[in-house]
Amino acid sequence: MSRDRIGGDVVPLAQEFLSHMAGTRRASVTEAAGVLQRAGIITYKSGSVKIENRSLLEEASCECYGVLTKQVKTWRAEVR
């Protein structure tokens, strides 16, 4: 979702911030980022995540992404 907001494949997010966003320990973010990186879905460098394969990333995410994306579109339509 952060990528959707900034409009680019490089998202400036540190693991510490990601852990706060996800409500989990930093070690869990490190582990998840490693799995995604080994799968070729992202690359992670100090303080930024580069999305290498968006469709695989969406497949790897829970259904929450689709639900939230749909809800944001609904809210935006209501504001107009």
PDB file as gemmi writes it, atoms N, CA and C in Angstrom:
CRYST1    1.000    1.000    1.000  90.00  90.00  90.00 P 1                      
ATOM      1  N   MET A   1       0.825  -1.193   0.000  1.00  0.00           N  
ATOM      2  CA  MET A   1       0.000   0.000   0.000  1.00  0.00           C  
ATOM      3  C   MET A   1       0.867   1.254   0.000  1.00  0.00           C  
ATOM      4  N   SER A   2       2.015   1.183   0.637  1.00  0.00           N  
ATOM      5  CA  SER A   2       2.922   2.333   0.606  1.00  0.00           C  
ATOM      6  C   SER A   2       3.372   2.605  -0.819  1.00  0.00           C  
ATOM      7  N   ARG A   3       3.628   1.544  -1.577  1.00  0.00           N  
ATOM      8  CA  ARG A   3       4.026   1.698  -2.973  1.00  0.00           C  
ATOM      9  C   ARG A   3       2.922   2.380  -3.773  1.00  0.00           C  
ATOM     10  N   ASP A   4       1.679   2.040  -3.489  1.00  0.00           N  
ATOM     11  CA  ASP A   4       0.550   2.668  -4.182  1.00  0.00           C  
ATOM     12  C   ASP A   4       0.526   4.176  -3.928  1.00  0.00           C  
ATOM     13  N   ARG A   5       0.874   4.570  -2.727  1.00  0.00           N  
ATOM     14  CA  ARG A   5       0.807   5.987  -2.361  1.00  0.00           C  
ATOM     15  C   ARG A   5       1.933   6.809  -2.975  1.00  0.00           C  
ATOM     16  N   ILE A   6       3.133   6.204  -3.086  1.00  0.00           N  
ATOM     17  CA  ILE A   6       4.258   6.985  -3.610  1.00  0.00           C  
ATOM     18  C   ILE A   6       4.427   6.833  -5.116  1.00  0.00           C  
ATOM     19  N   GLY A   7       3.818   5.799  -5.686  1.00  0.00           N  
ATOM     20  CA  GLY A   7       3.847   5.632  -7.136  1.00  0.00           C  
ATOM     21  C   GLY A   7       5.161   5.145  -7.710  1.00  0.00           C  
ATOM     22  N   GLY A   8       5.965   4.481  -6.905  1.00  0.00           N  
ATOM     23  CA  GLY A   8       7.227   3.949  -7.405  1.00  0.00           C  
ATOM     24  C   GLY A   8       7.549   2.633  -6.735  1.00  0.00           C  
ATOM     25  N   ASP A   9       8.481   1.892  -7.303  1.00  0.00           N  
ATOM     26  CA  ASP A   9       8.810   0.577  -6.770  1.00  0.00           C  
ATOM     27  C   ASP A   9       9.817   0.597  -5.630  1.00  0.00           C  
ATOM     28  N   VAL A  10      10.436   1.746  -5.358  1.00  0.00           N  
ATOM     29  CA  VAL A  10      11.357   1.850  -4.229  1.00  0.00           C  
ATOM     30  C   VAL A  10      10.642   2.605  -3.110  1.00  0.00           C  
ATOM     31  N   VAL A  11      10.457   1.920  -1.995  1.00  0.00           N  
ATOM     32  CA  VAL A  11       9.704   2.474  -0.873  1.00  0.00           C  
ATOM     33  C   VAL A  11      10.672   2.694   0.288  1.00  0.00           C  
ATOM     34  N   PRO A  12      10.852   3.943   0.718  1.00  0.00           N  
ATOM     35  CA  PRO A  12      11.800   4.228   1.801  1.00  0.00           C  
ATOM     36  C   PRO A  12      11.222   3.877   3.172  1.00  0.00           C  
ATOM     37  N   LEU A  13      11.398   2.615   3.562  1.00  0.00           N  
ATOM     38  CA  LEU A  13      10.892   2.143   4.847  1.00  0.00           C  
ATOM     39  C   LEU A  13      11.971   1.336   5.558  1.00  0.00           C  
ATOM     40  N   ALA A  14      12.283   1.738   6.754  1.00  0.00           N  
ATOM     41  CA  ALA A  14      13.242   0.997   7.571  1.00  0.00           C  
ATOM     42  C   ALA A  14      12.524  -0.158   8.261  1.00  0.00           C  
ATOM     43  N   GLN A  15      13.257  -1.201   8.596  1.00  0.00           N  
ATOM     44  CA  GLN A  15      12.666  -2.357   9.264  1.00  0.00           C  
ATOM     45  C   GLN A  15      12.012  -1.975  10.592  1.00  0.00           C  
ATOM     46  N   GLU A  16      12.597  -1.063  11.301  1.00  0.00           N  
ATOM     47  CA  GLU A  16      12.016  -0.630  12.581  1.00  0.00           C  
ATOM     48  C   GLU A  16      10.634  -0.022  12.357  1.00  0.00           C  
ATOM     49  N   PHE A  17      10.509   0.831  11.345  1.00  0.00           N  
ATOM     50  CA  PHE A  17       9.219   1.448  11.041  1.00  0.00           C  
ATOM     51  C   PHE A  17       8.223   0.400  10.562  1.00  0.00           C  
ATOM     52  N   LEU A  18       8.671  -0.524   9.705  1.00  0.00           N  
ATOM     53  CA  LEU A  18       7.799  -1.603   9.238  1.00  0.00           C  
ATOM     54  C   LEU A  18       7.284  -2.443  10.399  1.00  0.00           C  
ATOM     55  N   SER A  19       8.132  -2.687  11.381  1.00  0.00           N  
ATOM     56  CA  SER A  19       7.687  -3.478  12.532  1.00  0.00           C  
ATOM     57  C   SER A  19       6.607  -2.743  13.315  1.00  0.00           C  
ATOM     58  N   HIS A  20       6.728  -1.422  13.429  1.00  0.00           N  
ATOM     59  CA  HIS A  20       5.680  -0.637  14.096  1.00  0.00           C  
ATOM     60  C   HIS A  20       4.385  -0.675  13.288  1.00  0.00           C  
ATOM     61  N   MET A  21       4.487  -0.536  11.971  1.00  0.00           N  
ATOM     62  CA  MET A  21       3.298  -0.574  11.108  1.00  0.00           C  
ATOM     63  C   MET A  21       2.582  -1.913  11.220  1.00  0.00           C  
ATOM     64  N   ALA A  22       3.345  -2.982  11.277  1.00  0.00           N  
ATOM     65  CA  ALA A  22       2.770  -4.327  11.302  1.00  0.00           C  
ATOM     66  C   ALA A  22       2.424  -4.792  12.714  1.00  0.00           C  
ATOM     67  N   GLY A  23       2.876  -4.055  13.702  1.00  0.00           N  
ATOM     68  CA  GLY A  23       2.610  -4.454  15.086  1.00  0.00           C  
ATOM     69  C   GLY A  23       3.343  -5.721  15.484  1.00  0.00           C  
ATOM     70  N   THR A  24       4.588  -5.838  15.019  1.00  0.00           N  
ATOM     71  CA  THR A  24       5.367  -7.042  15.291  1.00  0.00           C  
ATOM     72  C   THR A  24       6.804  -6.676  15.652  1.00  0.00           C  
ATOM     73  N   ARG A  25       7.566  -7.678  15.993  1.00  0.00           N  
ATOM     74  CA  ARG A  25       8.970  -7.436  16.332  1.00  0.00           C  
ATOM     75  C   ARG A  25       9.783  -7.190  15.059  1.00  0.00           C  
ATOM     76  N   ARG A  26      10.859  -6.456  15.225  1.00  0.00           N  
ATOM     77  CA  ARG A  26      11.738  -6.169  14.078  1.00  0.00           C  
ATOM     78  C   ARG A  26      12.309  -7.461  13.508  1.00  0.00           C  
ATOM     79  N   ALA A  27      12.588  -8.432  14.371  1.00  0.00           N  
ATOM     80  CA  ALA A  27      13.126  -9.712  13.904  1.00  0.00           C  
ATOM     81  C   ALA A  27      12.153 -10.409  12.957  1.00  0.00           C  
ATOM     82  N   SER A  28      10.864 -10.257  13.197  1.00  0.00           N  
ATOM     83  CA  SER A  28       9.859 -10.852  12.306  1.00  0.00           C  
ATOM     84  C   SER A  28       9.881 -10.182  10.941  1.00  0.00           C  
ATOM     85  N   VAL A  29      10.089  -8.876  10.920  1.00  0.00           N  
ATOM     86  CA  VAL A  29      10.183  -8.140   9.655  1.00  0.00           C  
ATOM     87  C   VAL A  29      11.428  -8.596   8.906  1.00  0.00           C  
ATOM     88  N   THR A  30      12.527  -8.745   9.602  1.00  0.00           N  
ATOM     89  CA  THR A  30      13.772  -9.207   8.995  1.00  0.00           C  
ATOM     90  C   THR A  30      13.580 -10.585   8.369  1.00  0.00           C  
ATOM     91  N   GLU A  31      12.910 -11.481   9.084  1.00  0.00           N  
ATOM     92  CA  GLU A  31      12.666 -12.827   8.578  1.00  0.00           C  
ATOM     93  C   GLU A  31      11.760 -12.792   7.345  1.00  0.00           C  
ATOM     94  N   ALA A  32      10.663 -12.048   7.411  1.00  0.00           N  
ATOM     95  CA  ALA A  32       9.727 -11.959   6.281  1.00  0.00           C  
ATOM     96  C   ALA A  32      10.399 -11.324   5.069  1.00  0.00           C  
ATOM     97  N   ALA A  33      11.181 -10.271   5.298  1.00  0.00           N  
ATOM     98  CA  ALA A  33      11.881  -9.613   4.187  1.00  0.00           C  
ATOM     99  C   ALA A  33      12.872 -10.571   3.541  1.00  0.00           C  
ATOM    100  N   GLY A  34      13.516 -11.398   4.346  1.00  0.00           N  
ATOM    101  CA  GLY A  34      14.449 -12.386   3.807  1.00  0.00           C  
ATOM    102  C   GLY A  34      13.759 -13.407   2.927  1.00  0.00           C  
ATOM    103  N   VAL A  35      12.598 -13.873   3.361  1.00  0.00           N  
ATOM    104  CA  VAL A  35      11.832 -14.839   2.569  1.00  0.00           C  
ATOM    105  C   VAL A  35      11.416 -14.217   1.239  1.00  0.00           C  
ATOM    106  N   LEU A  36      10.906 -12.995   1.289  1.00  0.00           N  
ATOM    107  CA  LEU A  36      10.476 -12.309   0.066  1.00  0.00           C  
ATOM    108  C   LEU A  36      11.656 -12.004  -0.857  1.00  0.00           C  
ATOM    109  N   GLN A  37      12.783 -11.676  -0.266  1.00  0.00           N  
ATOM    110  CA  GLN A  37      13.969 -11.375  -1.075  1.00  0.00           C  
ATOM    111  C   GLN A  37      14.495 -12.643  -1.757  1.00  0.00           C  
ATOM    112  N   ARG A  38      14.544 -13.743  -1.019  1.00  0.00           N  
ATOM    113  CA  ARG A  38      15.023 -15.005  -1.612  1.00  0.00           C  
ATOM    114  C   ARG A  38      14.094 -15.477  -2.737  1.00  0.00           C  
ATOM    115  N   ALA A  39      12.814 -15.114  -2.645  1.00  0.00           N  
ATOM    116  CA  ALA A  39      11.844 -15.488  -3.683  1.00  0.00           C  
ATOM    117  C   ALA A  39      11.895 -14.547  -4.883  1.00  0.00           C  
ATOM    118  N   GLY A  40      12.730 -13.502  -4.811  1.00  0.00           N  
ATOM    119  CA  GLY A  40      12.853 -12.557  -5.912  1.00  0.00           C  
ATOM    120  C   GLY A  40      11.723 -11.545  -5.985  1.00  0.00           C  
ATOM    121  N   ILE A  41      10.963 -11.417  -4.904  1.00  0.00           N  
ATOM    122  CA  ILE A  41       9.814 -10.518  -4.884  1.00  0.00           C  
ATOM    123  C   ILE A  41      10.229  -9.094  -4.525  1.00  0.00           C  
ATOM    124  N   ILE A  42      11.175  -8.964  -3.609  1.00  0.00           N  
ATOM    125  CA  ILE A  42      11.687  -7.653  -3.204  1.00  0.00           C  
ATOM    126  C   ILE A  42      13.201  -7.713  -3.093  1.00  0.00           C  
ATOM    127  N   THR A  43      13.819  -6.539  -3.059  1.00  0.00           N  
ATOM    128  CA  THR A  43      15.186  -6.425  -2.577  1.00  0.00           C  
ATOM    129  C   THR A  43      15.135  -5.414  -1.451  1.00  0.00           C  
ATOM    130  N   TYR A  44      15.926  -5.678  -0.427  1.00  0.00           N  
ATOM    131  CA  TYR A  44      15.920  -4.803   0.734  1.00  0.00           C  
ATOM    132  C   TYR A  44      17.327  -4.307   0.975  1.00  0.00           C  
ATOM    133  N   LYS A  45      17.452  -2.998   1.023  1.00  0.00           N  
ATOM    134  CA  LYS A  45      18.726  -2.382   1.377  1.00  0.00           C  
ATOM    135  C   LYS A  45      18.439  -1.415   2.501  1.00  0.00           C  
ATOM    136  N   SER A  46      19.429  -1.051   3.221  1.00  0.00           N  
ATOM    137  CA  SER A  46      19.283  -0.202   4.396  1.00  0.00           C  
ATOM    138  C   SER A  46      18.261   0.923   4.197  1.00  0.00           C  
ATOM    139  N   GLY A  47      17.128   0.780   4.840  1.00  0.00           N  
ATOM    140  CA  GLY A  47      16.123   1.835   4.834  1.00  0.00           C  
ATOM    141  C   GLY A  47      15.202   1.893   3.635  1.00  0.00           C  
ATOM    142  N   SER A  48      15.297   0.921   2.717  1.00  0.00           N  
ATOM    143  CA  SER A  48      14.364   0.951   1.581  1.00  0.00           C  
ATOM    144  C   SER A  48      14.083  -0.449   1.058  1.00  0.00           C  
ATOM    145  N   VAL A  49      12.882  -0.581   0.544  1.00  0.00           N  
ATOM    146  CA  VAL A  49      12.434  -1.831  -0.051  1.00  0.00           C  
ATOM    147  C   VAL A  49      12.161  -1.555  -1.525  1.00  0.00           C  
ATOM    148  N   LYS A  50      12.695  -2.400  -2.401  1.00  0.00           N  
ATOM    149  CA  LYS A  50      12.396  -2.273  -3.825  1.00  0.00           C  
ATOM    150  C   LYS A  50      11.529  -3.468  -4.226  1.00  0.00           C  
ATOM    151  N   ILE A  51      10.383  -3.172  -4.786  1.00  0.00           N  
ATOM    152  CA  ILE A  51       9.482  -4.225  -5.234  1.00  0.00           C  
ATOM    153  C   ILE A  51       9.945  -4.676  -6.616  1.00  0.00           C  
ATOM    154  N   GLU A  52      10.359  -5.919  -6.688  1.00  0.00           N  
ATOM    155  CA  GLU A  52      10.872  -6.478  -7.934  1.00  0.00           C  
ATOM    156  C   GLU A  52       9.759  -7.127  -8.753  1.00  0.00           C  
ATOM    157  N   ASN A  53       8.766  -7.697  -8.069  1.00  0.00           N  
ATOM    158  CA  ASN A  53       7.680  -8.382  -8.763  1.00  0.00           C  
ATOM    159  C   ASN A  53       6.379  -8.124  -8.007  1.00  0.00           C  
ATOM    160  N   ARG A  54       5.643  -7.124  -8.448  1.00  0.00           N  
ATOM    161  CA  ARG A  54       4.432  -6.709  -7.741  1.00  0.00           C  
ATOM    162  C   ARG A  54       3.365  -7.803  -7.732  1.00  0.00           C  
ATOM    163  N   SER A  55       3.174  -8.495  -8.845  1.00  0.00           N  
ATOM    164  CA  SER A  55       2.127  -9.521  -8.875  1.00  0.00           C  
ATOM    165  C   SER A  55       2.417 -10.645  -7.888  1.00  0.00           C  
ATOM    166  N   LEU A  56       3.680 -11.049  -7.773  1.00  0.00           N  
ATOM    167  CA  LEU A  56       4.035 -12.066  -6.778  1.00  0.00           C  
ATOM    168  C   LEU A  56       3.873 -11.534  -5.356  1.00  0.00           C  
ATOM    169  N   LEU A  57       4.165 -10.257  -5.152  1.00  0.00           N  
ATOM    170  CA  LEU A  57       3.996  -9.664  -3.831  1.00  0.00           C  
ATOM    171  C   LEU A  57       2.519  -9.667  -3.439  1.00  0.00           C  
ATOM    172  N   GLU A  58       1.654  -9.317  -4.376  1.00  0.00           N  
ATOM    173  CA  GLU A  58       0.216  -9.335  -4.097  1.00  0.00           C  
ATOM    174  C   GLU A  58      -0.254 -10.760  -3.802  1.00  0.00           C  
ATOM    175  N   GLU A  59       0.257 -11.739  -4.537  1.00  0.00           N  
ATOM    176  CA  GLU A  59      -0.094 -13.143  -4.278  1.00  0.00           C  
ATOM    177  C   GLU A  59       0.367 -13.588  -2.898  1.00  0.00           C  
ATOM    178  N   ALA A  60       1.524 -13.093  -2.460  1.00  0.00           N  
ATOM    179  CA  ALA A  60       2.079 -13.489  -1.169  1.00  0.00           C  
ATOM    180  C   ALA A  60       1.382 -12.803   0.012  1.00  0.00           C  
ATOM    181  N   SER A  61       0.676 -11.717  -0.273  1.00  0.00           N  
ATOM    182  CA  SER A  61       0.000 -10.999   0.809  1.00  0.00           C  
ATOM    183  C   SER A  61      -1.336 -11.654   1.128  1.00  0.00           C  
ATOM    184  N   CYS A  62      -1.852 -11.315   2.279  1.00  0.00           N  
ATOM    185  CA  CYS A  62      -3.173 -11.825   2.635  1.00  0.00           C  
ATOM    186  C   CYS A  62      -4.237 -11.086   1.823  1.00  0.00           C  
ATOM    187  N   GLU A  63      -5.472 -11.508   1.985  1.00  0.00           N  
ATOM    188  CA  GLU A  63      -6.566 -10.850   1.277  1.00  0.00           C  
ATOM    189  C   GLU A  63      -6.779  -9.419   1.737  1.00  0.00           C  
ATOM    190  N   CYS A  64      -6.109  -9.008   2.789  1.00  0.00           N  
ATOM    191  CA  CYS A  64      -6.259  -7.655   3.335  1.00  0.00           C  
ATOM    192  C   CYS A  64      -5.947  -6.581   2.297  1.00  0.00           C  
ATOM    193  N   TYR A  65      -4.935  -6.809   1.470  1.00  0.00           N  
ATOM    194  CA  TYR A  65      -4.561  -5.792   0.480  1.00  0.00           C  
ATOM    195  C   TYR A  65      -5.735  -5.493  -0.447  1.00  0.00           C  
ATOM    196  N   GLY A  66      -6.359  -6.514  -0.981  1.00  0.00           N  
ATOM    197  CA  GLY A  66      -7.491  -6.317  -1.879  1.00  0.00           C  
ATOM    198  C   GLY A  66      -8.668  -5.652  -1.191  1.00  0.00           C  
ATOM    199  N   VAL A  67      -8.950  -6.071   0.028  1.00  0.00           N  
ATOM    200  CA  VAL A  67     -10.060  -5.488   0.788  1.00  0.00           C  
ATOM    201  C   VAL A  67      -9.799  -4.011   1.066  1.00  0.00           C  
ATOM    202  N   LEU A  68      -8.602  -3.691   1.510  1.00  0.00           N  
ATOM    203  CA  LEU A  68      -8.279  -2.300   1.831  1.00  0.00           C  
ATOM    204  C   LEU A  68      -8.234  -1.428   0.579  1.00  0.00           C  
ATOM    205  N   THR A  69      -7.705  -1.953  -0.516  1.00  0.00           N  
ATOM    206  CA  THR A  69      -7.658  -1.195  -1.757  1.00  0.00           C  
ATOM    207  C   THR A  69      -9.066  -0.864  -2.238  1.00  0.00           C  
ATOM    208  N   LYS A  70      -9.948  -1.832  -2.142  1.00  0.00           N  
ATOM    209  CA  LYS A  70     -11.347  -1.613  -2.537  1.00  0.00           C  
ATOM    210  C   LYS A  70     -11.992  -0.548  -1.651  1.00  0.00           C  
ATOM    211  N   GLN A  71     -11.715  -0.594  -0.349  1.00  0.00           N  
ATOM    212  CA  GLN A  71     -12.303   0.368   0.575  1.00  0.00           C  
ATOM    213  C   GLN A  71     -11.788   1.790   0.312  1.00  0.00           C  
ATOM    214  N   VAL A  72     -10.519   1.926   0.012  1.00  0.00           N  
ATOM    215  CA  VAL A  72      -9.955   3.245  -0.301  1.00  0.00           C  
ATOM    216  C   VAL A  72     -10.635   3.823  -1.539  1.00  0.00           C  
ATOM    217  N   LYS A  73     -10.850   2.997  -2.555  1.00  0.00           N  
ATOM    218  CA  LYS A  73     -11.546   3.462  -3.761  1.00  0.00           C  
ATOM    219  C   LYS A  73     -12.961   3.921  -3.428  1.00  0.00           C  
ATOM    220  N   THR A  74     -13.636   3.214  -2.565  1.00  0.00           N  
ATOM    221  CA  THR A  74     -14.986   3.598  -2.137  1.00  0.00           C  
ATOM    222  C   THR A  74     -14.961   4.945  -1.429  1.00  0.00           C  
ATOM    223  N   TRP A  75     -14.029   5.119  -0.510  1.00  0.00           N  
ATOM    224  CA  TRP A  75     -13.924   6.390   0.223  1.00  0.00           C  
ATOM    225  C   TRP A  75     -13.640   7.546  -0.718  1.00  0.00           C  
ATOM    226  N   ARG A  76     -12.732   7.327  -1.668  1.00  0.00           N  
ATOM    227  CA  ARG A  76     -12.396   8.389  -2.614  1.00  0.00           C  
ATOM    228  C   ARG A  76     -13.600   8.764  -3.474  1.00  0.00           C  
ATOM    229  N   ALA A  77     -14.398   7.775  -3.876  1.00  0.00           N  
ATOM    230  CA  ALA A  77     -15.595   8.046  -4.676  1.00  0.00           C  
ATOM    231  C   ALA A  77     -16.618   8.849  -3.856  1.00  0.00           C  
ATOM    232  N   GLU A  78     -16.709   8.559  -2.565  1.00  0.00           N  
ATOM    233  CA  GLU A  78     -17.648   9.277  -1.703  1.00  0.00           C  
ATOM    234  C   GLU A  78     -17.248  10.733  -1.497  1.00  0.00           C  
ATOM    235  N   VAL A  79     -15.951  11.003  -1.481  1.00  0.00           N  
ATOM    236  CA  VAL A  79     -15.443  12.353  -1.253  1.00  0.00           C  
ATOM    237  C   VAL A  79     -15.730  13.245  -2.469  1.00  0.00           C  
ATOM    238  N   ARG A  80     -15.706  12.669  -3.652  1.00  0.00           N  
ATOM    239  CA  ARG A  80     -15.925  13.430  -4.881  1.00  0.00           C  
ATOM    240  C   ARG A  80     -17.329  13.816  -4.962  1.00  0.00           C  
TER     241      ARG A  80                                                      
END                                                                             
